[in-house]
Amino acid sequence: MSKKTILVIDDESGIRRSLKMILEYAGYSVQEAADGPAGLFSARKHRPDCVLLDIKMPGMDGLEVLENLSQDYPGIPVIILSGHGSIETAVKATRIGAYDFLEKPPKKDRILVTVKNALNMGYLEARVQAMDEPEHSYRMIGDSTAMNSVRKLIARVAPSPLPVLIRGESGTGKELVARAIHSHSSRKNGPFIQVNCAAIPEDLIENELFGHEKGAYSGASEKQTGKFEKAHQGTLFLDEIGDMSLKTQAKVLRALQEGEFQRVGGNRTLHSDVRVIAATNQNLETMIQEGAFREDLFHRINGVPITIPPLRERTDDIPLLVQHFSDQFASKNELSTPNFTKDAVEWLRQQPWTGNVRELKHFVERHLILCTQDTIDSAYLNQQEKAARTRAAADSATSPESHATLQDFKDAAEKAFLLQKLNENNWNIKATAEAIGTPRSNLYKRMQFFGIQRSD
């Protein structure tokens, strides 16, 4: 039986050494990472069976690492370690997906018991969570003509075995469509395995898709199964497939055509029965002409094309989306949040939303947190937008790269500063002059020099 791999993510080298010694003596294989990004890279590369994670680290803290691990690897139990334990932190970590919470320095026996229990329960908990996950977590919100057309197409294509290519701009909800197809297919009781082809480094994408054999490369101490194996008798969702290299495309094509592949570093042919759903925000036909995407792979994945409309083409859905995101945020965080008024929702309908539904979601959640009023109306949103433009202008003005000479830079910075202070004082010249410590006459002169008017 192969050793279980434990990943220790902690910025203190002494803690890592101590945990490594305890765990290796107990028969585990141990990987170490000194910070959050290195930990996520190691998790992707080694696919550990359990993670010990420090909560307080410089840069990316433990909770942020935990969120990434819980989203990308829900079957891996994560045990939080902290020298600053608190009930609030423990509760937050548990909500995100932590298996347990131990205070530093943890006792040897407690570490080993907790790791053993986590390993015994990790897979079972992940399966139960997947089975019990409320359907509304992946609900497609909207009642516009465009969205109803997408729903009808999903209903027709889901029962068939054909591959599906989902196209649409970033943030339109391509993953939601993929999950809807899977949940209405004959494979709904099988796994839904997602691969973000844009987020995985080129040198790791084959390892992620096909797995590797023990000793395939330096650090490959154990065999790892890939996403094709894990998706057997289920659905494999290749998100942003346009970012996949030509070399990897060739291997994916073979796996799809023959239903077989080899792990990295292996020579044994493995078989997998998967339905592939691919998604992209790129023009694959143009990429084919440029030699950046294989035409044969395109025809293989383009069994049924589904195009998701951008939010600007389905603005009738914005009221429903705003209500859904508000309710979801309030329920998840157990908060009483301000309501968006009708005129605020209408204001939202007039915005370009280049980031589509994802941008709208983040916008709604941000203002639910920041707004101190009982309601969010259009006046509030206009005020916030104006302040954001002022900050952006100030950031641009204080960027040396955007100016040819030192005097240009000084002038732009002064203008941005004056505009900000005028806005803060509601364009009251006397109050602004007092706030910045200059006579009113001088402020008027500088405003005239820069051509500053209230419309700015």
C-alpha positions in Angstrom: 0.0 0.0 0.0 1.5 3.4 -1.0 2.2 6.1 1.6 -0.3 8.8 2.1 1.0 12.3 1.2 0.7 15.2 3.7 1.3 18.7 2.5 2.5 21.2 5.2 2.0 24.9 4.3 3.6 27.1 6.9 6.0 30.1 6.7 7.9 29.0 9.8 10.7 26.6 8.8 10.9 25.2 12.4 7.3 24.2 12.4 7.6 22.6 9.0 10.6 20.6 10.1 8.9 19.5 13.3 5.7 18.4 11.5 7.8 16.6 8.8 9.7 14.6 11.4 6.5 13.6 13.3 4.6 12.6 10.1 7.4 10.8 8.4 8.1 8.8 11.5 4.5 7.8 11.5 4.9 6.5 7.9 3.6 9.4 5.8 5.2 11.1 2.8 5.5 14.8 3.4 5.7 17.8 1.0 6.5 21.3 2.3 5.6 24.8 1.2 6.7 28.1 2.8 3.8 30.3 1.6 0.4 30.2 0.0 1.2 30.3 -3.7 3.9 27.6 -3.2 1.3 25.5 -1.3 -1.3 25.8 -4.1 1.4 24.9 -6.7 2.4 21.8 -4.6 -1.2 20.8 -4.1 -1.7 20.9 -7.9 1.6 19.0 -8.6 1.5 16.4 -5.9 -2.3 16.1 -5.1 -1.8 15.4 -1.4 -4.1 13.2 0.7 -4.3 15.8 3.5 -3.1 19.4 4.1 -1.8 21.0 7.3 -2.2 24.8 6.7 -1.0 27.8 8.7 -3.6 30.5 9.1 -1.3 33.5 9.5 1.2 33.9 6.6 2.5 37.0 4.8 1.0 37.7 1.4 -1.7 35.1 0.8 -3.1 34.1 4.2 -4.3 30.7 5.2 -8.0 31.4 4.7 -7.4 32.5 1.1 -5.4 29.3 0.5 -8.2 27.3 2.1 -10.8 28.9 -0.2 -8.7 27.8 -3.3 -8.1 24.3 -2.0 -11.8 23.8 -1.1 -12.9 24.9 -4.5 -10.3 23.1 -6.6 -9.8 19.9 -4.5 -12.9 19.4 -2.3 -11.9 15.8 -1.6 -8.7 16.8 0.2 -9.2 17.4 4.0 -7.5 20.6 5.3 -6.4 20.9 8.9 -5.8 24.5 10.0 -2.9 25.3 12.3 -2.7 28.6 14.1 -0.7 30.3 16.9 -3.5 32.9 17.1 -6.5 30.7 17.6 -9.9 32.3 18.0 -13.5 31.0 17.8 -14.3 33.5 15.1 -11.4 32.3 12.9 -12.2 28.6 13.6 -15.8 29.1 12.6 -14.8 31.0 9.4 -12.3 28.3 8.5 -14.9 25.6 9.1 -17.4 27.3 6.9 -15.0 27.6 4.1 -14.3 23.9 4.3 -11.6 23.1 6.9 -11.7 19.6 8.4 -10.4 20.7 11.8 -8.6 23.5 13.7 -5.5 23.0 15.9 -3.6 25.6 17.9 0.2 25.8 17.7 2.2 24.1 18.8 0.0 21.1 18.4 0.8 18.0 20.4 2.2 15.0 18.5 -0.6 12.6 19.5 -3.3 15.2 18.6 -1.7 15.8 15.2 -1.5 12.1 14.3 -5.1 11.3 15.5 -6.5 14.3 13.6 -4.6 13.4 10.4 -5.7 9.8 10.6 -9.3 10.7 11.1 -9.1 13.3 8.3 -7.7 10.7 5.9 -10.4 8.2 6.9 -13.2 10.7 6.4 -11.9 12.9 3.6 -13.2 11.0 0.6 -16.6 10.1 2.3 -17.2 13.7 3.3 -16.5 15.0 -0.2 -18.9 12.5 -1.7 -21.6 13.4 0.8 -21.1 17.1 0.2 -21.4 16.6 -3.5 -24.6 14.5 -3.2 -26.2 17.0 -0.7 -25.1 20.1 -2.5 -28.2 22.2 -3.1 -29.2 22.5 -6.7 -29.6 26.2 -6.5 -25.8 26.6 -6.0 -25.5 26.1 -9.7 -28.8 27.6 -10.8 -29.0 29.6 -14.0 -30.8 32.8 -13.0 -32.8 34.7 -15.6 -36.1 34.6 -17.5 -35.1 36.5 -20.6 -35.7 35.2 -24.1 -32.0 34.6 -24.6 -31.7 32.5 -21.4 -34.8 30.5 -22.0 -33.4 29.6 -25.4 -30.2 28.3 -23.7 -32.3 26.3 -21.3 -34.2 24.6 -24.1 -31.0 23.7 -25.9 -29.6 22.2 -22.7 -32.7 20.1 -22.3 -32.4 18.8 -25.8 -28.6 18.1 -25.7 -28.2 16.8 -22.1 -29.6 13.2 -22.7 -27.4 12.7 -25.8 -23.8 11.4 -25.6 -22.5 14.1 -27.9 -19.7 16.4 -26.9 -20.6 20.0 -26.3 -18.7 23.2 -26.9 -19.9 26.2 -24.8 -18.9 29.6 -26.1 -19.2 33.0 -24.5 -17.3 35.9 -23.0 -15.6 35.6 -19.6 -18.1 35.7 -16.8 -21.2 34.7 -18.7 -21.7 31.4 -16.8 -20.2 28.7 -19.0 -19.5 26.4 -16.0 -23.2 26.7 -14.9 -24.3 25.5 -18.4 -21.8 22.6 -18.2 -23.1 21.5 -14.8 -26.7 21.8 -16.0 -25.9 19.5 -18.9 -24.3 17.0 -16.6 -27.1 17.0 -14.0 -29.7 16.3 -16.7 -27.7 13.6 -18.5 -27.5 9.8 -18.1 -24.2 10.4 -16.3 -25.6 12.5 -13.6 -24.7 10.0 -10.9 -21.1 9.9 -12.1 -18.4 12.5 -11.3 -18.3 16.0 -12.8 -14.6 16.8 -13.1 -13.4 20.3 -14.1 -10.1 21.4 -15.6 -9.3 25.1 -16.0 -6.8 24.9 -18.9 -5.9 28.6 -18.5 -5.0 28.3 -14.8 -2.6 25.3 -15.0 1.0 25.9 -16.1 2.1 24.4 -19.4 4.5 22.0 -17.7 1.8 20.6 -15.4 -1.3 20.4 -17.7 -0.5 16.9 -19.0 0.1 15.7 -15.4 -3.2 17.2 -14.4 -5.1 15.6 -17.2 -3.5 12.1 -17.4 -1.7 11.7 -14.0 1.8 10.5 -13.5 3.6 7.3 -12.4 5.9 7.1 -9.4 9.3 8.4 -10.3 8.1 10.1 -13.5 10.1 13.2 -12.6 11.9 14.7 -9.6 9.6 14.9 -6.7 7.0 12.4 -8.1 7.2 10.1 -5.0 3.8 8.6 -5.5 1.5 7.6 -8.4 -1.2 10.2 -9.2 -4.4 9.7 -11.1 -5.4 12.4 -13.6 -8.7 14.0 -14.4 -9.4 11.6 -17.3 -9.3 8.7 -14.8 -11.3 10.6 -12.2 -14.0 11.5 -14.7 -14.6 7.8 -15.7 -18.3 7.3 -16.5 -18.9 10.9 -15.8 -18.3 14.3 -17.4 -15.0 16.0 -18.0 -15.3 19.8 -18.3 -12.4 21.4 -20.2 -12.8 25.1 -19.4 -10.9 27.6 -21.5 -9.7 24.9 -23.9 -8.3 27.6 -26.2 -5.4 28.1 -23.8 -4.2 24.5 -24.2 -0.9 24.0 -26.0 -0.7 22.2 -29.4 1.3 19.4 -27.8 -1.4 18.8 -25.1 -4.2 19.1 -27.7 -2.7 16.2 -29.6 -2.8 14.0 -26.5 -6.3 15.1 -25.6 -7.5 14.3 -29.2 -6.1 10.8 -28.9 -7.8 10.3 -25.5 -11.1 11.4 -26.9 -10.9 9.4 -30.1 -9.6 6.2 -28.7 -10.8 6.5 -25.1 -7.2 5.7 -24.0 -4.1 7.5 -22.6 -0.9 7.0 -20.7 0.2 8.6 -17.4 3.2 10.8 -17.6 6.3 8.6 -17.2 4.3 5.4 -17.9 3.9 3.1 -20.8 0.7 1.3 -19.8 -2.3 2.2 -21.8 -5.3 3.2 -19.6 -9.0 3.6 -20.7 -11.6 6.1 -19.6 -15.2 6.5 -20.6 -16.0 10.3 -20.4 -18.3 12.8 -22.0 -16.4 15.9 -22.7 -17.8 19.4 -22.4 -15.4 22.1 -23.5 -15.7 25.9 -23.1 -13.9 28.9 -24.5 -14.1 32.7 -24.7 -11.8 32.7 -27.8 -12.5 32.4 -31.5 -11.3 28.9 -32.2 -11.8 29.2 -36.0 -9.4 32.2 -36.0 -6.9 30.2 -33.9 -7.1 27.3 -36.4 -6.2 29.7 -39.2 -3.3 31.0 -37.2 -2.1 27.5 -36.4 -2.8 27.8 -32.7 -5.6 25.2 -32.4 -6.0 21.8 -34.0 -8.8 21.6 -36.5 -9.4 17.9 -35.9 -9.7 18.6 -32.1 -12.2 21.4 -32.8 -14.4 19.1 -34.9 -14.1 16.5 -32.1 -15.4 18.8 -29.3 -17.8 20.8 -31.4 -20.6 18.2 -31.4 -23.2 20.6 -30.2 -22.3 24.3 -29.9 -24.0 26.4 -27.3 -23.4 30.2 -27.1 -24.1 32.0 -23.9 -25.2 35.6 -24.4 -23.3 38.4 -22.7 -25.2 40.3 -19.9 -25.6 43.4 -22.1 -27.9 41.3 -24.3 -30.0 40.1 -21.5 -30.5 43.1 -19.2 -34.0 42.0 -18.4 -32.4 39.4 -16.2 -30.5 42.0 -14.1 -33.3 42.5 -11.5 -33.5 38.7 -10.8 -29.7 38.4 -10.7 -29.4 41.3 -8.2 -32.0 39.8 -5.9 -30.4 36.4 -6.2 -26.9 37.6 -5.3 -28.2 39.7 -2.5 -30.2 36.8 -0.9 -27.3 34.4 -1.5 -24.8 36.8 0.2 -27.1 37.6 3.1 -27.8 33.9 3.7 -24.2 32.8 3.4 -22.8 35.4 5.8 -25.9 35.5 8.1 -26.1 39.3 7.6 -28.9 41.8 7.3 -28.0 43.6 4.1 -29.3 46.8 2.4 -31.8 46.5 -0.4 -31.3 47.7 -3.9 -34.1 50.2 -4.9 -35.9 50.1 -8.2 -34.0 53.1 -9.5 -30.7 51.5 -8.4 -31.6 48.3 -10.4 -32.4 50.5 -13.4 -29.1 52.2 -13.0 -27.4 48.8 -13.0 -29.2 47.9 -16.2 -27.6 50.9 -17.9 -24.0 49.8 -17.2 -21.9 48.0 -19.8 -20.9 45.0 -17.6 -17.9 44.0 -19.7 -17.2 41.3 -17.1 -20.7 40.0 -17.5 -22.5 38.2 -14.6 -19.3 37.6 -12.7 -18.7 41.4 -12.6 -22.3 42.1 -11.5 -22.0 39.6 -8.7 -18.8 41.1 -7.3 -20.3 44.6 -7.7 -23.5 43.7 -5.8 -21.5 41.9 -3.0 -19.0 44.8 -2.7 -21.7 47.4 -2.1 -23.7 45.1 0.2 -20.6 45.2 2.4 -19.6 48.9 2.0 -23.0 50.6 2.0 -23.9 52.0 5.5 -27.5 53.0 4.4 -30.6 50.9 4.7 -31.1 51.0 1.0 -28.8 51.3 -2.1 -30.3 53.8 -4.5 -29.1 55.4 -7.7 -27.9 58.5 -6.0 -25.6 56.3 -3.8 -24.3 54.4 -6.9 -23.7 57.6 -8.8 -21.7 59.0 -5.9 -19.6 55.8 -5.6 -19.0 55.7 -9.4 -17.8 59.4 -9.3 -15.5 58.6 -6.4 -14.1 55.6 -8.3 -13.4 57.7 -11.3 -11.6 60.3 -9.2 -9.5 57.5 -7.6 -8.7 56.1 -11.0 -7.6 59.6 -12.3 -5.5 60.1 -9.2 -3.8 56.7 -9.7 -3.1 57.5 -13.3 -1.8 60.9 -12.4 0.6 59.5 -9.9 1.9 56.9 -12.3 5.3 58.2 -13.5 5.2 56.0 -16.6 2.2 57.9 -18.0 4.1 61.3 -18.2 6.9 62.5 -20.4 8.5 65.0 -18.1 8.8 65.6 -14.3 6.7 68.8 -14.6 3.9 66.9 -16.5 3.9 64.4 -13.6 3.7 67.1 -11.0 0.9 69.0 -12.7 -1.2 65.8 -13.2 -0.7 64.8 -9.6 -1.7 68.3 -8.3 -4.8 68.4 -10.5 -5.9 65.0 -9.3 -5.3 66.0 -5.7 -7.4 69.2 -6.1 -10.2 67.3 -7.7 -10.3 64.8 -4.9 -10.3 67.5 -2.2 -13.0 69.5 -4.0 -15.2 66.4 -4.2 -14.6 65.6 -0.6 -15.8 69.1 0.4 -18.7 69.1 -2.1 -17.0 71.8 -4.1 -17.1 74.3 -1.3 -14.1 76.5 -2.2 -13.6 78.0 1.3 -13.7 74.6 3.0 -11.4 73.0 0.4 -8.9 75.8 0.7 -8.9 75.4 4.5 -8.5 71.7 4.2 -5.4 71.9 2.0 -3.9 74.9 3.8 -3.9 77.5 0.9 -5.6 80.8 0.4 -8.9 80.8 -1.6 -7.3 83.1 -4.2 -4.5 80.6 -4.8 -7.0 77.7 -5.1 -9.0 79.7 -7.7 -5.8 80.4 -9.6 -4.8 76.7 -9.6 -8.3 75.7 -10.7 -8.2 78.2 -13.5 -4.7 77.0 -14.5 -5.8 73.4 -14.7 -9.2 74.2 -16.2 -11.0 72.5 -13.3 -14.7 72.9 -13.4 -17.4 71.1 -11.4 -18.3 68.9 -14.4 -14.9 67.3 -13.9 
